[in-house]
C-alpha cells in the first residue's frame, strides 16, 4: 500500500504495519515517483505546492489524513471515492494553552512591560485582570472544551458558541447579543464559506470598549482592515496567531498596530502535538488496514 507521509518520524511509526510502503514528501523536496499509485496520503503541516494538481493525479487515493484540524486546502479537491479525515484533538492542548497565554499577555500588558524592560524603565501601573471577566468562545469544539478546562480556576465566566445550539452552548445567530457583554472573544471556528470574514466591522463594533479579540482559528475569519481600525483608535485589543495575509509580510500595518500581540501560527506547534499526531496516524492506519471505521471523517464543511 503506497503511502505518502510528511516526515521520517511518521514513516517510522508506520514502518511495522503490514503492507505499508512509505515515501516521505514534505512539499519542499521533489515529489516521489508513483503519485498515481498513492492509496494513503498524509500531507505535511504546511500544504504542498499545487494541492489541486497533486490530488488530480492521485487516481488510486482512498484516504487523505491531515495532520491539522483544518481541511480547507483539501476538501474542495478530493477525488471521488476518497475519504478525508482531519487530526481533530491532536492540537487541542497546545492551542488552548496558547489562547490562555495570549489573553493573559494582552490583559496584563506583558508586551508593554517587555518593551519597558528593554529600555530599562520601571513602568509601574495597574493592569487588567482575567478574574471576574466573561470569556466568549466562538467555535466550541474540542479545542474550545480544552480551553475551558484550562480557564477553570481563573474565576471567569465562559460563554460557549457553536454552529448549532445544544445544552449549555449558544448558536451562532445569538452572537450579536452576546458580543457586547464579553471581555475576551476567542475565535476557534474552522475556515469555511460561512466563517470567511465573519469578524467584520459590524462584529467588532458590537464588542465592548477595551475587549480583547483572540484569534487561534484562521486569518481569513477576521477582516484585517476592520480590526486595524479598531486597534488604531484604541477601542479594542487583540492577540493573533493567524493573520490575513499569512505569513504576514514585512512592513504590513498589523506589525505596528497598538494593543496587538502577534505570534507566527505557532499555537499548535508543540511537542505534545507531535506526540499526539504520531499516535493518531498509527491508530488511523491500523483501522484502515483492518477495514474498521475511521475517526475524524469529514462529511460536511468540517
C-alpha positions, 0 to 999 in steps of 0.5 A, a space after each residue: 500500500 503506497 503511502 505518502 507521509 510528511 516526515 521520517 518520524 511518521 514513516 517510522 511509526 508506520 514502518 511495522 504495519 503490514 503492507 505499508 510502503 512509505 515515501 516521505 514528501 514534505 512539499 519542499 523536496 521533489 515529489 516521489 515517483 508513483 503519485 498515481 499509485 498513492 492509496 494513503 496520503 498524509 500531507 505535511 503541516 504546511 500544504 504542498 505546492 499545487 494541492 489541486 494538481 497533486 490530488 488530480 493525479 492521485 487516481 488510486 487515493 482512498 484516504 487523505 489524513 491531515 495532520 491539522 484540524 483544518 481541511 480547507 486546502 483539501 476538501 474542495 479537491 478530493 477525488 471521488 471515492 476518497 475519504 478525508 479525515 482531519 487530526 481533530 484533538 491532536 492540537 487541542 492542548 497546545 492551542 488552548 494553552 496558547 489562547 490562555 497565554 495570549 489573553 493573559 499577555 494582552 490583559 496584563 500588558 506583558 508586551 508593554 512591560 517587555 518593551 519597558 524592560 528593554 529600555 530599562 524603565 520601571 513602568 509601574 501601573 495597574 493592569 487588567 485582570 482575567 478574574 471576574 471577566 466573561 470569556 466568549 468562545 466562538 467555535 466550541 469544539 474540542 479545542 474550545 472544551 480544552 480551553 475551558 478546562 484550562 480557564 477553570 480556576 481563573 474565576 471567569 465566566 465562559 460563554 460557549 458558541 457553536 454552529 448549532 445550539 445544544 445544552 449549555 452552548 449558544 448558536 451562532 445567530 445569538 452572537 450579536 447579543 452576546 458580543 457586547 457583554 464579553 471581555 475576551 472573544 476567542 475565535 476557534 471556528 474552522 475556515 469555511 464559506 460561512 466563517 470567511 470574514 465573519 469578524 467584520 466591522 459590524 462584529 467588532 463594533 458590537 464588542 465592548 470598549 477595551 475587549 480583547 479579540 483572540 484569534 487561534 482559528 484562521 486569518 481569513 475569519 477576521 477582516 484585517 482592515 476592520 480590526 486595524 481600525 479598531 486597534 488604531 483608535 484604541 477601542 479594542 485589543 487583540 492577540 493573533 496567531 493567524 493573520 490575513 495575509 499569512 505569513 504576514 509580510 514585512 512592513 504590513 500595518 498589523 506589525 505596528 498596530 497598538 494593543 496587538 500581540 502577534 505570534 507566527 501560527 505557532 499555537 499548535 506547534 508543540 511537542 505534545 502535538 507531535 506526540 499526539 499526531 504520531 499516535 493518531 496516524 498509527 491508530 488511523 492506519 491500523 483501522 484502515 488496514 483492518 477495514 474498521 471505521 475511521 475517526 475524524 471523517 469529514 462529511 460536511 464543511 468540517 
